[in-house]
Amino acid sequence: MTDWVKSDMDRRSVRFGVLGPLTLALDGEPAHIGGPQVRIVLARLLVDAPHRVSVSALVDELWAHFPPADADRTARTYVSRLRRTLRKAAPPDVEDLLVTLPGGYELRAGTGAVDAARFEELAAAGHRALDQGAPAVAVRLLGEALALWRGDAYAEFADSPTLLAEGTRLDRLRLAAVEDHMSALLATGSDEVAVDNLEALARAYPLRERLWGQLMTALYRSGRQAEALAAFRDARAALIDGHGVEPSPDLIDIHRKILNHDPSLTRPVRVVNLAAPVPVPAQLPGAVHDFVGRRRELSDLDGLLDHRAGGAVVAALSGTAGVGKTALALRWAHRAVDQFPDGQLYVDLRGFAPAGAVLDPAAALHWFLEAFGIPAERIPSDVEARAALYRTVLAGKRVLVVIDNARDSDHARPLLPGSAGAVAVVTSRSSLAGLVATGARRRVLGALSRDEARELLARRLGAERVAVEAAAAEAVIARCARLPLALAIASSRTDATLTQLAASFQDSAPDPFEVPDDATGITGAFSWSCDALSEPAARLLRVLGYQSDPRLTETLAAYLLGVARPQARAAIEELVEANLLAEERPGYYACHDLLRQYAATCSLGGSRSAE
């Protein structure tokens, strides 16, 4: 596969809106969800996303206490209609978006796909920024969070206790975010802006004392002491009329300070600490010197820069071991470094390294935060709290994050930036379907072309040498399956001619692709991918090693494994997910010759993945 998985026709983002009337947008354009019943099903799935919703729960939402005799079947029909609508958004990843589970369904919509989830994330980050003394960051984050609202959440589902309760919960969070936003405005000295908003808010929510206190403070700072005192009288009257209670000690204290012209109420002084500039990390490792080809892929990555204004952009580079994912990511990163003046972050998550060597995202977050000058004592221990602080630090910055060698989508997700201006490039041997389902743009890297492979050999060995031993060079290229890592290892054998090297591939001598450093050996790279497989998938790969025909179908896989077709299909899908198999045409799968030979050694017990 050589194009972004979502082509110009089907490269479509999916967005669900619940902060107002329920909406579905495909690539920014409104899409028809369906009739009232399908809308209820979608709303219920969104409330619990990404957790399973049982069929019985859907039946309760649809018919309350009076379900029809065929309620379960009808509910499943509505789910099928919803799936058909979603299939227009993300083929062929719809199964990753709306998943059928035993007894129910799961909508795997990420934070970026649901406005309510995005609101909660931004509001929480804004609250933390306010607590951590960064009010300007809080103003930006909370403003972005509140801009997502278009009306009352889940208001059209007033007959559903579950959906009504969720709407009420979100409305409370919205009001708390509004109060935090006003506090942040006051902390930055934006008193006049705050007054314009607070006068309406305090009268819309007359029992919220925090709003009254903010209004009184803003009026006083704006030179309107009499109006500030009048606001206190209005607040006291509202509390007595509404609940028969006097104002709280906090509100009374603000009133007292206004009367006494207490200096603690004056506008905060903005202090700029010129002695402590924010660090600009530059963590990119060196680019590969003998990089060849990948012009189309580099052009696609350049295109990411045009979409940063709409939010953080994520590129997912996947492919089999040794195909050059890291080399491509670093080549582009160095080429685009001037586009990211606020820093470049890099981490190798070692997702397919031997057991115990995989890097935890929490450790990577710690390194990233320290790179931006966050003291270790201010870094939370919880990974979610670290991720939230990380997104807060990156808010508004033009930063590049290269997340190399992730095991899967969940391994990389905590390290993704969340705001406009940032770009993340994730590499993995897995398909990263979870990131693609929530908006990432994926390219599956294939082997080099024959011309590119020949150019790589020429750069490493010399064009004259490759030309003189042209037939041997072609044999080496074929044996290396046009994989950059295999070609690089083969060409490092400077003690042999190309003819000798090609001949050595036919011998039973030690593996010509093994190098002393197991981290760079092609066999070691394959073995780490295979170690992550389930037993059926690993067994199918081993069986492929001694099949004369490299093509595989679901029927043949079932026969080779001695299992039913659903189990065979699951094994094939796992190998495709791990980029160890590729679907050459619908229903037909194959792996390249170098991987088939490795699989053959597995079948003979020649690898740690053999059992």
N, C-alpha and C positions, 0 to 999 in steps of 0.2 A: 504494500500500500504506500503510495507516494504523495498523496495529498492530505491536507488536514482532514480528519475524519468527518468533520462537518464541512461540506463543500459550500460553494457560494449559494447553492440552492437550499441545502438543509442545515447549514451552520446557523442554528437558531437558538437564541437564549430563551429560557423559560422563566417567567416571573409570575408569582401568585400574589394577589393583593387582598388583604382582609381588613386593612385599616381604613374602612369605608365599605362601599358595596363590593361584594366578592368579584374579583376580576382575574382573568388569565391573559397574559401577554406573551406572544411568540415573536421573538426578535423585535420587541418594542411595539408591535402592533396588536391591538385588542383581538382576542379570539373568543368565539362563542363557546361557552362551557357546556350548555345543554339546558334541559328543562329544570323545573324546581327540584325534582328528586335527585338529579345528577349534581346539582349545586349543593344540596345537603350532604351528599356522599363526599364531595370534594372538601367541603368545610370541615366535616368530621375527621377526615384523614389529615387535614392540615393542622387541626388542633393537637393531634397526638404525634405528628411527624417529628422524628423519624421512627416512631414506635408502631407496633402492630395494632390494628383496630380489628376486632373480631366481627364476623358476619352478624352475630346477634346484636352487637352494639350498633351496627349500621341499621339493622331492622328497627331497633328502638328509636333511632333518630328519625327514620322515615315514617313510622306509623304509631309511635308511642305505645299505647296500651291496646291498640286494636289492629294488629298485623293480619294480613290476609293469609290464607292457607298456604300459598306458595311464596311466602315472604322471603325466604332465604334465596330461592332461585331468582326472584325479581331483583333483590338487592345485588346479586352477582351480575345481573344483566346491566344494571346501572353502572357498576364498576367497569364492565366491558366497554360501555359507551364512553366513559371517561378515559379509558386507556386508548381508545381509538383517537380521541381528540389529542391526547398527549403524544401519540405516535407521530403526529404531524410536526412535533417540536423537536424531537431528539432521536430520530432513527439512526442506528438500530439499538440505541441505548435505553429505550423505553422500559425494558424489563428492569433496568437499574433504577428507574424513577418510580414506577408503580409495580411493586413486587407482590406476587401471590405467595402467601405463607400458609402453613397448616391452620385452618379455621379462620383465616382473615387476610388482611392486606396491609401493606406498609408503603407509605409515600416517602421516598428517600429524597426529599427536597432539602438542599443545604441552606445555610444561613443567608446566602446571597440571593436565593430564589424566592424567599417568602418575606414580604415587607415587615411582618410582625417580628420574625426572628431577627431580621437586620436591625429593626428599631430597638429591640431589647439589648442586642450586642452593643450598639452605638450608645444607648442611654447608660448602660453599665460602665462602659469605657469613659464616658463623659463624667459620670459621678466620681470614678476613681481619679480622673485627672483633676477634678475640683478638690478632692481630699488631699491630693499630692501636691497642691500648690501650683497647678498649671491652669489657671482660669481661661487663658486665651485658647488653649487646646480644648478645654471643656465647652467653651462657647461654640467652637466649630463642630465638635462631635454632636453636641446636643441639638444644635440647629439642624444638622443633617438628619438626626433621628426624628425630630418633630416634623420635618418637611415631608416625611413619608405618609403622614396622616392625610386622608381625604374625606373623613367623616367618622362616624361611630363604628367601632369594630364589631363585626358579626351582627349588625343591627337588624338585618333582614331575617334573622333566624330567632325571633323573639319567642317562638313556640318551643324551642329546644332548650331545656335547662342546662345542658352541657355547653352548648354554644353561647348561650346568654351569659353563663358564668365566666367563660373565657373572655367574652367581650368586656365584661365588668372588670376583670383582672387587668386587661390591657389598658382600659380607660384609667384605672388607678395609677398604673405605671406611667401613663402619658402625663398625668397631672404632676406626679413626682418629678418627671423629667422637665416639665415646664418650670417648676420651682427651682430645680438645679440650674436651669438655663438662666433664670433671673438672677440667682446668686452669682453665677459666673459673670454675667454682664456687670453687676455691681462691683465685683472684685476686679474687673478690668477698668473701672471708672466710667462705664457707659451708662451714666445715671439717666440722662434724658431719654435714651432709647428704652431703658427699663421702665420709666414712668409711663410712657405711651402704652406699653403692654400691660403693666400692672394695674392701672386704673380699671381696665375692662375685666381683667382676671379676678381681682378682689371682689368685684360685684357679681361676677358669674359664679364664684365659689365663696360665698360670704362666711362660711364656717372654717375656712382654711387660714389659720392664724399666721402661718409662715408667709403667705402672700400679703397679708395686711402689714406684717413687719417689714417686708421688702419694700412695699409701696411707701410706708412712712419714712424709711431710710433714704430711698431714692428722692422723694420730695424734699426732705431736709437738705440733702447734699446739693440739690438744684436751687437752693435759696428760697424754698417755699415752706418755711417752718409752720406757718399758720395752717396751710393745707395738710401738712403732715399730722398736726394735732387734730384736725378735723377728721382725718382718716381713722385715727384711733377712736374717736367718738363713734364713727360709723361702725367700726369693727365691734366695739363693745355693745352697741345696740343690736347688731345682728346676732351676736352670741347669746345675749340675754333673751331676745325674741325667739331664737331658734332652739336653744337648749336650756335656757334659764341659768346660764353659768356666766361668771365674770371672766375676763381675759386671763390668759395664763401668765405666770410670772415673767416669762421671756418677753411677751408683748408689752407688759407693764414696764419692764426694764427699758425697752426701747423708747417708750413714752417719756420715762423719767430722764433719759439721756438727752432727748430732744429739748425738753424743758430747760435742762441745765447746760445746753451747748457742750455736751461731753465730746472731747476731742477724738474719742475712739470711733465716733460716727463719721468722721470726716473722710473724704475720698482717699482711697489708698494711693500711695506713691508708687509709681512704677519704677522699679530698680533694674537696671541692666548691668549684669556682672560681666564686664569686659575681660576680667582675668580668667574666666572659666568658659571658653568657647565650647560649643557642642562638638564633639569629635565627629570626623567624617571617615568612617571605616572604609578601607580599600582592601578587601580580603580575597580578591580573585587570585587563584593560582595562575601560573604561567600557561599561556595557550600552547597547543600542540604545534610544533614547528613544521612538520610535514603534513599539514592539513590539505586535503584535496577535495574538490567537488562540493556537493551540498549547496549549490547556488540557489536552487529553488527554496530549500529549507531556510537558508539565511534571509532570503527575501521575505518569506512568510514571517519570520521573527521580526524583521524590520517593520512589518505592517502592524505589529502589536503597539508600537509607539503612537500610532494614530488614534488609539482607543483608550488612552490612559485617563482622559478627562472624565469618562463615565464611571470611574472606579478602578480599583486594582485589577490588573490584567494578569492572567495565569496561562502559561504555555506548558503543555504536558508532552514531553518527548519520551516515547517508549520504543522498545525494540529488544531483540535478543542480545545475549552477552556478546561483547566484542564488536558491536556494530558501529560504535562511535558516538554514542549519545553525549557523553561528557565532553568529548572533543568539540562537538558541534556547539554545545551550550557555552563553553568557554571561548570558543572562537567568536561567537556572536557577542558575548558579554564584553570582551575586550574591544570589539569593533564599535559597540554602542556606549562605551563607558562615559563619554562626554554628555550623554543624555541623562545621567544620574548624578548630578553634582552633590547630592546629600549623602551619597555612600553606596557601596557595593558590598553585599554580604554573601558569604559562601559557606556551605557545610556539606560534608560527605556523610550521609546518614548510614552508610555501610549496610544497606537493607538486605543484601544477600550475602553478607560475610558469614564466616562460621559462627556457630552458636556462641553467644556471650559477647560478640564483638559489635552487634548492631547498636547504633547510637540512639539513645532515648531523645525524643523531641524536647523534653524538659531541659536536658543538658545543652542542646543547641540554642534554645531560647535564652538560657543563662549567658552563653557566650555572646549572643547577639545584643542583649541588653547591656552587657559590660562594654561592648564595642561602642555604644552610644553614650558611655559615661555614667550609666546607672550604677551606683554603689552596690556591692554585693548584699549589704544589709537591707537594702530597699527592694530586693528581688524576692517575690513571694516563692514559697516552696511548692504550691499547687500548680500543676501544669496549665490549667485553665486560667488561673489568675496571672501567671506569667505571660500567657498568650495575649490576654487582654491588655496588660501593661505594654507589651511589645507593639500591639496595634496602636495604642495610644501614642507611644514614642514616635512611630512612623507616620502618624496622621499628618497630612499636608506635606510630607517629604517626597522628593523624587529619588526613590531608592530602588536598586536592583537586588533581588534576592535569588541566588542560584541554589536550589535544593537538589543535591546530587544523590543518585542511587537510593531513592526511597523504596521501601518494600512495597507499599501500596498507598492508596489515597489517604487513609487515616494516618499513616506515618508522617506524611508531609503536611497535612491540613493545619496543625497548630502553628506552623511557621509561615503561613501565607499572610501577607499584608492585607489590610482591609480598606484602604482609602485611595482616592484618586491620586495619580502621579507615580504609583509604585507598580513594578512589574516583577513577577516571579516566574522563573523557569524551573520546572521540576523534571528530573530524569528518573526513569525506572524501567526495569525489565517487565513489570506488570503493565496492564493496559491503562491503569489510572482512570477507569471508567467512572469512579465516584466523583473525581474532580471534573471530568467532562460533563457529567450529568448536571453539575451546578455551574457551568459556564466556561470552564477551561477549554482552551483550544489545543487539540491533540494532533501530533504528527507521529505516525509509526514509521520509524526509520528502517529502510531495507538495506541490503548490501550495496556496495559501490557498483557502479557500472564497470564493464571490462576496461574501458578507456581510463576511468578514474583509478581503478586498481593498478593498471600498468603505470600511470603517472606516479602513484605512490611508490611503487617499486623503483621507478627511475629517480625519484627525488632521494631515496635512501641509498640506492646502489650505484646511481649514475646512469644517465640515459644511454651512453655508449654501451655499457655492459648489458643492459636490458635488450638493446637492439641486436647485439652480437649473438646473444643466447635467447632469441625471441621465442623459440619453441619451448625451451625450458621455462622461460618466464610465464608463458601461458599455462604450462602445467602447474607451476607454483600457484598462480592466481586461482586456477580451478580448485586445487587442493585446499586452498585457504577460504574457499567459498566467498571470495571477494569481501571478507570481513577485515576491517582496518586493523584490529588488534592482532589477528592471525598473520596478516601480511607484515606488520611491524615486527612481530616476533621472528617470523621466518627470515626477514631481511637482516635481522641482527646477527645471523650466522655468517659473519664476515670471513670465517676460515674456509668456507666452501663456495665453489662456483654455483651458479644457478642450476647447471646440469646436475651437479652432485646433490644439491639440495632437493631437486625434483626426484632424483633417484632414491634419496633417503626416505621419501614418503612411501615408497613401495616396500621398504624393508620392515622387518619386525623389530628394528632397533628401538631404543627409548623414544618416547613421543617427541617429535621435533618441535612441538609447541609448548613443551614444558620448559619453564625457566626457574632459576633458583628461588625467585620471589614468587610465592604462590599467589600473591595478590594480583600479579599481572599475567599469570599463565592462563591460556585460553581454556585448558582443561579444568583448572581450578574455578574459573569463572562459570563454566557450564555446571560444574558440580554444585556450586552454591545455589544456582537457580533450581536444580533438581532436588536439592535437599529440602526445599520449601514445599514440594508437591505432596499431595495425599498419596496413599498407597496405590489406589487404582490408576491415577494419572501417571505416577512413576512407573508402574508396571506396563502401561500402554506405551510409554516412551521406550522402555527397554525392548519391548516386542518389536517396535518399529526398527530397532537397530539391525535386526537380521531378516527384515522383509526385503525381497528383491525389488518390489514395486514401491516407490516412495509415497505414492498417493494413498490417502486414507479416507474412508467414508464412515458414516455412523454405523452402517450395517456391518462393515468389515471390523470396526473396532469392537462391536458387540460380540462378533464371532471370536476374535483374537483373545478377548478378555473372558469369554464365557459368561457374559452377563446380559441382562435385558438392555434394550436400546436406550431407555432413559438414563441408566447408569453409564452406558458408553458415551452418551451425549454429554453428561456431566464431566467425565474425564477429558473429553475433547475440549470442552469449553474451558476447563482449568488450564490445559496446555496452551490454548490460544491466549488466555488471560496472561499467562506467564511469558508470552511471545516465544514459545518453544515450538509452536505450530502456526501456520498461516493458512487462511482459507484462500486458495488460489482461484476458485470459482465456487458458486453456491453448492455446498454439500461435499466439496473435495478439499482435503487438507494435505499439507506436506511440510517437511522440515528440510533445511539445507543439508548438503552432504556431510559437512564437517560435524554438525550436530548428530547426524545419523551414525557416523562412525563412533562418536562419543557414546551414543546410546548403545551401540554394539558392545563396547567395552563394559558398559553397565550390565548388560545381559550375561556377560561372562564373568561377572564378579570383579571387574577391574576398576571399580570406582566406589568411593564411600557412599554414593547414592544407590548402590546396587541393591541394597536390601532396605 
